[in-house]
């Protein structure tokens, strides 16, 4: 099955590769990926100083006002 990206995993010794190696035949867990992305975003926001959080809030509110006036 080398043509599907499983050349090492299907070697002479059985499961030589050990696990998913990121080939065409590997399934992706989209639910876990979305959960990890949300977790990373929350951790990033939690690590920001207070002045940066305040700046983000002001920019988001300003952006919402601009969108409201555009429509």
mmCIF file of the N, C-alpha and C atoms, coordinates in Angstrom:
data_MODEL
# 
_entry.id   MODEL 
# 
loop_
_atom_site.group_PDB 
_atom_site.id 
_atom_site.type_symbol 
_atom_site.label_atom_id 
_atom_site.label_alt_id 
_atom_site.label_comp_id 
_atom_site.label_asym_id 
_atom_site.label_entity_id 
_atom_site.label_seq_id 
_atom_site.pdbx_PDB_ins_code 
_atom_site.Cartn_x 
_atom_site.Cartn_y 
_atom_site.Cartn_z 
_atom_site.occupancy 
_atom_site.B_iso_or_equiv 
_atom_site.pdbx_formal_charge 
_atom_site.auth_seq_id 
_atom_site.auth_comp_id 
_atom_site.auth_asym_id 
_atom_site.auth_atom_id 
_atom_site.pdbx_PDB_model_num 
ATOM 1   N N  . UNK A 1 1  ? 0.809   -1.192 0.000  1.00 0.00 ? 1  UNK A N  1 
ATOM 2   C CA . UNK A 1 1  ? 0.000   0.000  0.000  1.00 0.00 ? 1  UNK A CA 1 
ATOM 3   C C  . UNK A 1 1  ? 0.855   1.259  0.000  1.00 0.00 ? 1  UNK A C  1 
ATOM 4   N N  . UNK A 1 2  ? 1.993   1.217  -0.642 1.00 0.00 ? 2  UNK A N  1 
ATOM 5   C CA . UNK A 1 2  ? 2.869   2.372  -0.666 1.00 0.00 ? 2  UNK A CA 1 
ATOM 6   C C  . UNK A 1 2  ? 2.211   3.529  -1.394 1.00 0.00 ? 2  UNK A C  1 
ATOM 7   N N  . UNK A 1 3  ? 1.401   3.243  -2.391 1.00 0.00 ? 3  UNK A N  1 
ATOM 8   C CA . UNK A 1 3  ? 0.791   4.314  -3.161 1.00 0.00 ? 3  UNK A CA 1 
ATOM 9   C C  . UNK A 1 3  ? -0.211  5.117  -2.355 1.00 0.00 ? 3  UNK A C  1 
ATOM 10  N N  . UNK A 1 4  ? -0.649  4.618  -1.189 1.00 0.00 ? 4  UNK A N  1 
ATOM 11  C CA . UNK A 1 4  ? -1.582  5.353  -0.340 1.00 0.00 ? 4  UNK A CA 1 
ATOM 12  C C  . UNK A 1 4  ? -0.891  5.963  0.870  1.00 0.00 ? 4  UNK A C  1 
ATOM 13  N N  . UNK A 1 5  ? 0.423   6.017  0.894  1.00 0.00 ? 5  UNK A N  1 
ATOM 14  C CA . UNK A 1 5  ? 1.142   6.654  1.970  1.00 0.00 ? 5  UNK A CA 1 
ATOM 15  C C  . UNK A 1 5  ? 1.424   5.750  3.151  1.00 0.00 ? 5  UNK A C  1 
ATOM 16  N N  . UNK A 1 6  ? 1.254   4.444  3.013  1.00 0.00 ? 6  UNK A N  1 
ATOM 17  C CA . UNK A 1 6  ? 1.457   3.523  4.124  1.00 0.00 ? 6  UNK A CA 1 
ATOM 18  C C  . UNK A 1 6  ? 2.668   2.625  3.905  1.00 0.00 ? 6  UNK A C  1 
ATOM 19  N N  . UNK A 1 7  ? 3.704   3.118  3.269  1.00 0.00 ? 7  UNK A N  1 
ATOM 20  C CA . UNK A 1 7  ? 4.866   2.296  2.980  1.00 0.00 ? 7  UNK A CA 1 
ATOM 21  C C  . UNK A 1 7  ? 5.578   1.822  4.231  1.00 0.00 ? 7  UNK A C  1 
ATOM 22  N N  . UNK A 1 8  ? 5.769   2.692  5.210  1.00 0.00 ? 8  UNK A N  1 
ATOM 23  C CA . UNK A 1 8  ? 6.469   2.322  6.435  1.00 0.00 ? 8  UNK A CA 1 
ATOM 24  C C  . UNK A 1 8  ? 5.554   1.518  7.353  1.00 0.00 ? 8  UNK A C  1 
ATOM 25  N N  . UNK A 1 9  ? 4.306   1.924  7.487  1.00 0.00 ? 9  UNK A N  1 
ATOM 26  C CA . UNK A 1 9  ? 3.382   1.258  8.388  1.00 0.00 ? 9  UNK A CA 1 
ATOM 27  C C  . UNK A 1 9  ? 3.089   -0.172 7.994  1.00 0.00 ? 9  UNK A C  1 
ATOM 28  N N  . UNK A 1 10 ? 3.219   -0.504 6.727  1.00 0.00 ? 10 UNK A N  1 
ATOM 29  C CA . UNK A 1 10 ? 2.928   -1.854 6.233  1.00 0.00 ? 10 UNK A CA 1 
ATOM 30  C C  . UNK A 1 10 ? 4.224   -2.582 5.891  1.00 0.00 ? 10 UNK A C  1 
ATOM 31  N N  . UNK A 1 11 ? 5.299   -2.315 6.629  1.00 0.00 ? 11 UNK A N  1 
ATOM 32  C CA . UNK A 1 11 ? 6.607   -2.896 6.328  1.00 0.00 ? 11 UNK A CA 1 
ATOM 33  C C  . UNK A 1 11 ? 6.681   -4.382 6.643  1.00 0.00 ? 11 UNK A C  1 
ATOM 34  N N  . UNK A 1 12 ? 7.874   -4.947 6.465  1.00 0.00 ? 12 UNK A N  1 
ATOM 35  C CA . UNK A 1 12 ? 8.076   -6.391 6.649  1.00 0.00 ? 12 UNK A CA 1 
ATOM 36  C C  . UNK A 1 12 ? 7.879   -6.820 8.091  1.00 0.00 ? 12 UNK A C  1 
ATOM 37  N N  . UNK A 1 13 ? 8.097   -5.928 9.037  1.00 0.00 ? 13 UNK A N  1 
ATOM 38  C CA . UNK A 1 13 ? 7.949   -6.267 10.450 1.00 0.00 ? 13 UNK A CA 1 
ATOM 39  C C  . UNK A 1 13 ? 6.570   -5.993 10.999 1.00 0.00 ? 13 UNK A C  1 
ATOM 40  N N  . UNK A 1 14 ? 5.592   -5.827 10.150 1.00 0.00 ? 14 UNK A N  1 
ATOM 41  C CA . UNK A 1 14 ? 4.245   -5.511 10.622 1.00 0.00 ? 14 UNK A CA 1 
ATOM 42  C C  . UNK A 1 14 ? 4.080   -4.020 10.768 1.00 0.00 ? 14 UNK A C  1 
ATOM 43  N N  . UNK A 1 15 ? 3.601   -3.580 11.909 1.00 0.00 ? 15 UNK A N  1 
ATOM 44  C CA . UNK A 1 15 ? 3.412   -2.149 12.150 1.00 0.00 ? 15 UNK A CA 1 
ATOM 45  C C  . UNK A 1 15 ? 4.745   -1.521 12.540 1.00 0.00 ? 15 UNK A C  1 
ATOM 46  N N  . UNK A 1 16 ? 5.573   -1.262 11.571 1.00 0.00 ? 16 UNK A N  1 
ATOM 47  C CA . UNK A 1 16 ? 6.881   -0.689 11.837 1.00 0.00 ? 16 UNK A CA 1 
ATOM 48  C C  . UNK A 1 16 ? 6.751   0.787  12.201 1.00 0.00 ? 16 UNK A C  1 
ATOM 49  N N  . UNK A 1 17 ? 5.830   1.478  11.539 1.00 0.00 ? 17 UNK A N  1 
ATOM 50  C CA . UNK A 1 17 ? 5.708   2.922  11.734 1.00 0.00 ? 17 UNK A CA 1 
ATOM 51  C C  . UNK A 1 17 ? 5.140   3.313  13.076 1.00 0.00 ? 17 UNK A C  1 
ATOM 52  N N  . UNK A 1 18 ? 4.328   2.505  13.679 1.00 0.00 ? 18 UNK A N  1 
ATOM 53  C CA . UNK A 1 18 ? 3.799   2.794  14.991 1.00 0.00 ? 18 UNK A CA 1 
ATOM 54  C C  . UNK A 1 18 ? 2.455   3.478  14.995 1.00 0.00 ? 18 UNK A C  1 
ATOM 55  N N  . UNK A 1 19 ? 2.149   4.334  14.074 1.00 0.00 ? 19 UNK A N  1 
ATOM 56  C CA . UNK A 1 19 ? 0.862   5.021  14.098 1.00 0.00 ? 19 UNK A CA 1 
ATOM 57  C C  . UNK A 1 19 ? 0.711   5.925  12.907 1.00 0.00 ? 19 UNK A C  1 
ATOM 58  N N  . UNK A 1 20 ? -0.340  6.731  12.932 1.00 0.00 ? 20 UNK A N  1 
ATOM 59  C CA . UNK A 1 20 ? -0.649  7.595  11.816 1.00 0.00 ? 20 UNK A CA 1 
ATOM 60  C C  . UNK A 1 20 ? 0.504   8.497  11.450 1.00 0.00 ? 20 UNK A C  1 
ATOM 61  N N  . UNK A 1 21 ? 0.904   8.442  10.207 1.00 0.00 ? 21 UNK A N  1 
ATOM 62  C CA . UNK A 1 21 ? 2.039   9.222  9.770  1.00 0.00 ? 21 UNK A CA 1 
ATOM 63  C C  . UNK A 1 21 ? 1.678   10.397 8.909  1.00 0.00 ? 21 UNK A C  1 
ATOM 64  N N  . UNK A 1 22 ? 0.418   10.684 8.760  1.00 0.00 ? 22 UNK A N  1 
ATOM 65  C CA . UNK A 1 22 ? 0.018   11.830 7.968  1.00 0.00 ? 22 UNK A CA 1 
ATOM 66  C C  . UNK A 1 22 ? 0.049   11.579 6.483  1.00 0.00 ? 22 UNK A C  1 
ATOM 67  N N  . UNK A 1 23 ? -0.552  10.530 6.045  1.00 0.00 ? 23 UNK A N  1 
ATOM 68  C CA . UNK A 1 23 ? -0.613  10.234 4.622  1.00 0.00 ? 23 UNK A CA 1 
ATOM 69  C C  . UNK A 1 23 ? -2.024  10.393 4.103  1.00 0.00 ? 23 UNK A C  1 
ATOM 70  N N  . UNK A 1 24 ? -2.241  9.945  2.872  1.00 0.00 ? 24 UNK A N  1 
ATOM 71  C CA . UNK A 1 24 ? -3.555  10.069 2.264  1.00 0.00 ? 24 UNK A CA 1 
ATOM 72  C C  . UNK A 1 24 ? -4.562  9.132  2.912  1.00 0.00 ? 24 UNK A C  1 
ATOM 73  N N  . UNK A 1 25 ? -4.111  8.046  3.506  1.00 0.00 ? 25 UNK A N  1 
ATOM 74  C CA . UNK A 1 25 ? -5.026  7.088  4.090  1.00 0.00 ? 25 UNK A CA 1 
ATOM 75  C C  . UNK A 1 25 ? -5.310  7.319  5.557  1.00 0.00 ? 25 UNK A C  1 
ATOM 76  N N  . UNK A 1 26 ? -4.832  8.419  6.133  1.00 0.00 ? 26 UNK A N  1 
ATOM 77  C CA . UNK A 1 26 ? -5.016  8.678  7.557  1.00 0.00 ? 26 UNK A CA 1 
ATOM 78  C C  . UNK A 1 26 ? -6.252  9.532  7.755  1.00 0.00 ? 26 UNK A C  1 
ATOM 79  N N  . UNK A 1 27 ? -7.132  9.104  8.683  1.00 0.00 ? 27 UNK A N  1 
ATOM 80  C CA . UNK A 1 27 ? -8.328  9.877  8.998  1.00 0.00 ? 27 UNK A CA 1 
ATOM 81  C C  . UNK A 1 27 ? -7.986  11.030 9.923  1.00 0.00 ? 27 UNK A C  1 
ATOM 82  N N  . UNK A 1 28 ? -8.618  12.171 9.683  1.00 0.00 ? 28 UNK A N  1 
ATOM 83  C CA . UNK A 1 28 ? -8.423  13.336 10.538 1.00 0.00 ? 28 UNK A CA 1 
ATOM 84  C C  . UNK A 1 28 ? -9.622  13.481 11.460 1.00 0.00 ? 28 UNK A C  1 
ATOM 85  N N  . UNK A 1 29 ? -9.367  13.811 12.704 1.00 0.00 ? 29 UNK A N  1 
ATOM 86  C CA . UNK A 1 29 ? -10.430 14.026 13.667 1.00 0.00 ? 29 UNK A CA 1 
ATOM 87  C C  . UNK A 1 29 ? -10.734 15.520 13.719 1.00 0.00 ? 29 UNK A C  1 
ATOM 88  N N  . UNK A 1 30 ? -11.716 15.952 12.916 1.00 0.00 ? 30 UNK A N  1 
ATOM 89  C CA . UNK A 1 30 ? -12.034 17.367 12.815 1.00 0.00 ? 30 UNK A CA 1 
ATOM 90  C C  . UNK A 1 30 ? -12.581 17.920 14.115 1.00 0.00 ? 30 UNK A C  1 
ATOM 91  N N  . UNK A 1 31 ? -13.342 17.125 14.851 1.00 0.00 ? 31 UNK A N  1 
ATOM 92  C CA . UNK A 1 31 ? -13.877 17.593 16.125 1.00 0.00 ? 31 UNK A CA 1 
ATOM 93  C C  . UNK A 1 31 ? -12.776 17.922 17.107 1.00 0.00 ? 31 UNK A C  1 
ATOM 94  N N  . UNK A 1 32 ? -11.768 17.066 17.176 1.00 0.00 ? 32 UNK A N  1 
ATOM 95  C CA . UNK A 1 32 ? -10.641 17.326 18.073 1.00 0.00 ? 32 UNK A CA 1 
ATOM 96  C C  . UNK A 1 32 ? -9.837  18.531 17.603 1.00 0.00 ? 32 UNK A C  1 
ATOM 97  N N  . UNK A 1 33 ? -9.684  18.688 16.293 1.00 0.00 ? 33 UNK A N  1 
ATOM 98  C CA . UNK A 1 33 ? -8.930  19.824 15.766 1.00 0.00 ? 33 UNK A CA 1 
ATOM 99  C C  . UNK A 1 33 ? -9.622  21.146 16.101 1.00 0.00 ? 33 UNK A C  1 
ATOM 100 N N  . UNK A 1 34 ? -10.951 21.170 16.000 1.00 0.00 ? 34 UNK A N  1 
ATOM 101 C CA . UNK A 1 34 ? -11.688 22.387 16.333 1.00 0.00 ? 34 UNK A CA 1 
ATOM 102 C C  . UNK A 1 34 ? -11.590 22.669 17.828 1.00 0.00 ? 34 UNK A C  1 
ATOM 103 N N  . UNK A 1 35 ? -11.669 21.613 18.627 1.00 0.00 ? 35 UNK A N  1 
ATOM 104 C CA . UNK A 1 35 ? -11.535 21.780 20.069 1.00 0.00 ? 35 UNK A CA 1 
ATOM 105 C C  . UNK A 1 35 ? -10.163 22.304 20.465 1.00 0.00 ? 35 UNK A C  1 
ATOM 106 N N  . UNK A 1 36 ? -9.115  21.788 19.815 1.00 0.00 ? 36 UNK A N  1 
ATOM 107 C CA . UNK A 1 36 ? -7.760  22.264 20.098 1.00 0.00 ? 36 UNK A CA 1 
ATOM 108 C C  . UNK A 1 36 ? -7.591  23.721 19.669 1.00 0.00 ? 36 UNK A C  1 
ATOM 109 N N  . UNK A 1 37 ? -8.189  24.094 18.541 1.00 0.00 ? 37 UNK A N  1 
ATOM 110 C CA . UNK A 1 37 ? -8.085  25.481 18.073 1.00 0.00 ? 37 UNK A CA 1 
ATOM 111 C C  . UNK A 1 37 ? -8.783  26.431 19.046 1.00 0.00 ? 37 UNK A C  1 
ATOM 112 N N  . UNK A 1 38 ? -9.957  26.041 19.540 1.00 0.00 ? 38 UNK A N  1 
ATOM 113 C CA . UNK A 1 38 ? -10.668 26.876 20.509 1.00 0.00 ? 38 UNK A CA 1 
ATOM 114 C C  . UNK A 1 38 ? -9.880  26.972 21.812 1.00 0.00 ? 38 UNK A C  1 
ATOM 115 N N  . UNK A 1 39 ? -9.310  25.864 22.243 1.00 0.00 ? 39 UNK A N  1 
ATOM 116 C CA . UNK A 1 39 ? -8.515  25.865 23.467 1.00 0.00 ? 39 UNK A CA 1 
ATOM 117 C C  . UNK A 1 39 ? -7.290  26.766 23.326 1.00 0.00 ? 39 UNK A C  1 
ATOM 118 N N  . UNK A 1 40 ? -6.628  26.708 22.176 1.00 0.00 ? 40 UNK A N  1 
ATOM 119 C CA . UNK A 1 40 ? -5.465  27.564 21.938 1.00 0.00 ? 40 UNK A CA 1 
ATOM 120 C C  . UNK A 1 40 ? -5.861  29.049 21.929 1.00 0.00 ? 40 UNK A C  1 
ATOM 121 N N  . UNK A 1 41 ? -7.031  29.362 21.349 1.00 0.00 ? 41 UNK A N  1 
ATOM 122 C CA . UNK A 1 41 ? -7.485  30.750 21.312 1.00 0.00 ? 41 UNK A CA 1 
ATOM 123 C C  . UNK A 1 41 ? -7.777  31.263 22.719 1.00 0.00 ? 41 UNK A C  1 
ATOM 124 N N  . UNK A 1 42 ? -8.419  30.448 23.543 1.00 0.00 ? 42 UNK A N  1 
ATOM 125 C CA . UNK A 1 42 ? -8.710  30.855 24.921 1.00 0.00 ? 42 UNK A CA 1 
ATOM 126 C C  . UNK A 1 42 ? -7.420  31.037 25.710 1.00 0.00 ? 42 UNK A C  1 
ATOM 127 N N  . UNK A 1 43 ? -6.468  30.132 25.528 1.00 0.00 ? 43 UNK A N  1 
ATOM 128 C CA . UNK A 1 43 ? -5.189  30.260 26.231 1.00 0.00 ? 43 UNK A CA 1 
ATOM 129 C C  . UNK A 1 43 ? -4.426  31.510 25.797 1.00 0.00 ? 43 UNK A C  1 
ATOM 130 N N  . UNK A 1 44 ? -4.504  31.845 24.524 1.00 0.00 ? 44 UNK A N  1 
ATOM 131 C CA . UNK A 1 44 ? -3.839  33.043 24.029 1.00 0.00 ? 44 UNK A CA 1 
ATOM 132 C C  . UNK A 1 44 ? -4.462  34.293 24.637 1.00 0.00 ? 44 UNK A C  1 
ATOM 133 N N  . UNK A 1 45 ? -5.798  34.346 24.671 1.00 0.00 ? 45 UNK A N  1 
ATOM 134 C CA . UNK A 1 45 ? -6.471  35.500 25.268 1.00 0.00 ? 45 UNK A CA 1 
ATOM 135 C C  . UNK A 1 45 ? -6.190  35.596 26.762 1.00 0.00 ? 45 UNK A C  1 
ATOM 136 N N  . UNK A 1 46 ? -6.116  34.471 27.434 1.00 0.00 ? 46 UNK A N  1 
ATOM 137 C CA . UNK A 1 46 ? -5.862  34.480 28.875 1.00 0.00 ? 46 UNK A CA 1 
ATOM 138 C C  . UNK A 1 46 ? -4.451  34.966 29.193 1.00 0.00 ? 46 UNK A C  1 
ATOM 139 N N  . UNK A 1 47 ? -3.534  34.821 28.272 1.00 0.00 ? 47 UNK A N  1 
ATOM 140 C CA . UNK A 1 47 ? -2.149  35.220 28.504 1.00 0.00 ? 47 UNK A CA 1 
ATOM 141 C C  . UNK A 1 47 ? -1.879  36.683 28.164 1.00 0.00 ? 47 UNK A C  1 
ATOM 142 N N  . UNK A 1 48 ? -2.859  37.376 27.569 1.00 0.00 ? 48 UNK A N  1 
ATOM 143 C CA . UNK A 1 48 ? -2.640  38.769 27.179 1.00 0.00 ? 48 UNK A CA 1 
ATOM 144 C C  . UNK A 1 48 ? -2.726  39.693 28.386 1.00 0.00 ? 48 UNK A C  1 
ATOM 145 N N  . UNK A 1 49 ? -1.952  40.779 28.371 1.00 0.00 ? 49 UNK A N  1 
ATOM 146 C CA . UNK A 1 49 ? -2.072  41.783 29.429 1.00 0.00 ? 49 UNK A CA 1 
ATOM 147 C C  . UNK A 1 49 ? -3.411  42.527 29.334 1.00 0.00 ? 49 UNK A C  1 
ATOM 148 N N  . UNK A 1 50 ? -3.781  43.188 30.412 1.00 0.00 ? 50 UNK A N  1 
ATOM 149 C CA . UNK A 1 50 ? -5.082  43.858 30.480 1.00 0.00 ? 50 UNK A CA 1 
ATOM 150 C C  . UNK A 1 50 ? -5.225  44.946 29.413 1.00 0.00 ? 50 UNK A C  1 
ATOM 151 N N  . UNK A 1 51 ? -4.160  45.683 29.119 1.00 0.00 ? 51 UNK A N  1 
ATOM 152 C CA . UNK A 1 51 ? -4.276  46.767 28.142 1.00 0.00 ? 51 UNK A CA 1 
ATOM 153 C C  . UNK A 1 51 ? -4.530  46.226 26.741 1.00 0.00 ? 51 UNK A C  1 
ATOM 154 N N  . UNK A 1 52 ? -3.980  45.056 26.432 1.00 0.00 ? 52 UNK A N  1 
ATOM 155 C CA . UNK A 1 52 ? -4.238  44.469 25.118 1.00 0.00 ? 52 UNK A CA 1 
ATOM 156 C C  . UNK A 1 52 ? -5.666  43.934 25.024 1.00 0.00 ? 52 UNK A C  1 
ATOM 157 N N  . UNK A 1 53 ? -6.168  43.366 26.110 1.00 0.00 ? 53 UNK A N  1 
ATOM 158 C CA . UNK A 1 53 ? -7.558  42.912 26.109 1.00 0.00 ? 53 UNK A CA 1 
ATOM 159 C C  . UNK A 1 53 ? -8.510  44.088 25.934 1.00 0.00 ? 53 UNK A C  1 
ATOM 160 N N  . UNK A 1 54 ? -8.221  45.204 26.617 1.00 0.00 ? 54 UNK A N  1 
ATOM 161 C CA . UNK A 1 54 ? -9.051  46.396 26.476 1.00 0.00 ? 54 UNK A CA 1 
ATOM 162 C C  . UNK A 1 54 ? -9.002  46.930 25.050 1.00 0.00 ? 54 UNK A C  1 
ATOM 163 N N  . UNK A 1 55 ? -7.819  46.902 24.437 1.00 0.00 ? 55 UNK A N  1 
ATOM 164 C CA . UNK A 1 55 ? -7.683  47.354 23.058 1.00 0.00 ? 55 UNK A CA 1 
ATOM 165 C C  . UNK A 1 55 ? -8.490  46.470 22.105 1.00 0.00 ? 55 UNK A C  1 
ATOM 166 N N  . UNK A 1 56 ? -8.465  45.170 22.331 1.00 0.00 ? 56 UNK A N  1 
ATOM 167 C CA . UNK A 1 56 ? -9.240  44.239 21.492 1.00 0.00 ? 56 UNK A CA 1 
ATOM 168 C C  . UNK A 1 56 ? -10.728 44.525 21.629 1.00 0.00 ? 56 UNK A C  1 
ATOM 169 N N  . UNK A 1 57 ? -11.199 44.769 22.859 1.00 0.00 ? 57 UNK A N  1 
ATOM 170 C CA . UNK A 1 57 ? -12.620 45.065 23.074 1.00 0.00 ? 57 UNK A CA 1 
ATOM 171 C C  . UNK A 1 57 ? -13.014 46.345 22.342 1.00 0.00 ? 57 UNK A C  1 
ATOM 172 N N  . UNK A 1 58 ? -12.185 47.378 22.431 1.00 0.00 ? 58 UNK A N  1 
ATOM 173 C CA . UNK A 1 58 ? -12.472 48.638 21.752 1.00 0.00 ? 58 UNK A CA 1 
ATOM 174 C C  . UNK A 1 58 ? -12.493 48.438 20.240 1.00 0.00 ? 58 UNK A C  1 
ATOM 175 N N  . UNK A 1 59 ? -11.548 47.676 19.711 1.00 0.00 ? 59 UNK A N  1 
ATOM 176 C CA . UNK A 1 59 ? -11.507 47.433 18.264 1.00 0.00 ? 59 UNK A CA 1 
ATOM 177 C C  . UNK A 1 59 ? -12.704 46.623 17.782 1.00 0.00 ? 59 UNK A C  1 
ATOM 178 N N  . UNK A 1 60 ? -13.118 45.621 18.560 1.00 0.00 ? 60 UNK A N  1 
ATOM 179 C CA . UNK A 1 60 ? -14.286 44.815 18.174 1.00 0.00 ? 60 UNK A CA 1 
ATOM 180 C C  . UNK A 1 60 ? -15.545 45.673 18.178 1.00 0.00 ? 60 UNK A C  1 
ATOM 181 N N  . UNK A 1 61 ? -15.724 46.494 19.219 1.00 0.00 ? 61 UNK A N  1 
ATOM 182 C CA . UNK A 1 61 ? -16.904 47.369 19.271 1.00 0.00 ? 61 UNK A CA 1 
ATOM 183 C C  . UNK A 1 61 ? -16.866 48.374 18.124 1.00 0.00 ? 61 UNK A C  1 
ATOM 184 N N  . UNK A 1 62 ? -15.696 48.941 17.853 1.00 0.00 ? 62 UNK A N  1 
ATOM 185 C CA . UNK A 1 62 ? -15.573 49.870 16.723 1.00 0.00 ? 62 UNK A CA 1 
ATOM 186 C C  . UNK A 1 62 ? -15.869 49.194 15.397 1.00 0.00 ? 62 UNK A C  1 
ATOM 187 N N  . UNK A 1 63 ? -15.408 47.962 15.230 1.00 0.00 ? 63 UNK A N  1 
ATOM 188 C CA . UNK A 1 63 ? -15.702 47.226 14.001 1.00 0.00 ? 63 UNK A CA 1 
ATOM 189 C C  . UNK A 1 63 ? -17.178 46.930 13.838 1.00 0.00 ? 63 UNK A C  1 
ATOM 190 N N  . UNK A 1 64 ? -17.847 46.611 14.951 1.00 0.00 ? 64 UNK A N  1 
ATOM 191 C CA . UNK A 1 64 ? -19.293 46.364 14.882 1.00 0.00 ? 64 UNK A CA 1 
ATOM 192 C C  . UNK A 1 64 ? -20.060 47.636 14.524 1.00 0.00 ? 64 UNK A C  1 
ATOM 193 N N  . UNK A 1 65 ? -19.612 48.796 15.027 1.00 0.00 ? 65 UNK A N  1 
ATOM 194 C CA . UNK A 1 65 ? -20.253 50.053 14.682 1.00 0.00 ? 65 UNK A CA 1 
ATOM 195 C C  . UNK A 1 65 ? -20.066 50.353 13.194 1.00 0.00 ? 65 UNK A C  1 
ATOM 196 N N  . UNK A 1 66 ? -18.867 50.116 12.677 1.00 0.00 ? 66 UNK A N  1 
ATOM 197 C CA . UNK A 1 66 ? -18.611 50.352 11.249 1.00 0.00 ? 66 UNK A CA 1 
ATOM 198 C C  . UNK A 1 66 ? -19.461 49.413 10.401 1.00 0.00 ? 66 UNK A C  1 
ATOM 199 N N  . UNK A 1 67 ? -19.571 48.145 10.792 1.00 0.00 ? 67 UNK A N  1 
ATOM 200 C CA . UNK A 1 67 ? -20.425 47.214 10.033 1.00 0.00 ? 67 UNK A CA 1 
ATOM 201 C C  . UNK A 1 67 ? -21.888 47.612 10.076 1.00 0.00 ? 67 UNK A C  1 
ATOM 202 N N  . UNK A 1 68 ? -22.333 48.095 11.217 1.00 0.00 ? 68 UNK A N  1 
ATOM 203 C CA . UNK A 1 68 ? -23.740 48.501 11.337 1.00 0.00 ? 68 UNK A CA 1 
ATOM 204 C C  . UNK A 1 68 ? -24.047 49.667 10.407 1.00 0.00 ? 68 UNK A C  1 
ATOM 205 N N  . UNK A 1 69 ? -23.101 50.613 10.323 1.00 0.00 ? 69 UNK A N  1 
ATOM 206 C CA . UNK A 1 69 ? -23.330 51.765 9.451  1.00 0.00 ? 69 UNK A CA 1 
ATOM 207 C C  . UNK A 1 69 ? -23.204 51.392 7.973  1.00 0.00 ? 69 UNK A C  1 
ATOM 208 N N  . UNK A 1 70 ? -22.419 50.346 7.683  1.00 0.00 ? 70 UNK A N  1 
ATOM 209 C CA . UNK A 1 70 ? -22.246 49.936 6.281  1.00 0.00 ? 70 UNK A CA 1 
ATOM 210 C C  . UNK A 1 70 ? -23.504 49.279 5.742  1.00 0.00 ? 70 UNK A C  1 
ATOM 211 N N  . UNK A 1 71 ? -24.260 48.623 6.626  1.00 0.00 ? 71 UNK A N  1 
ATOM 212 C CA . UNK A 1 71 ? -25.474 47.953 6.167  1.00 0.00 ? 71 UNK A CA 1 
ATOM 213 C C  . UNK A 1 71 ? -26.634 48.743 6.596  1.00 0.00 ? 71 UNK A C  1 
# 
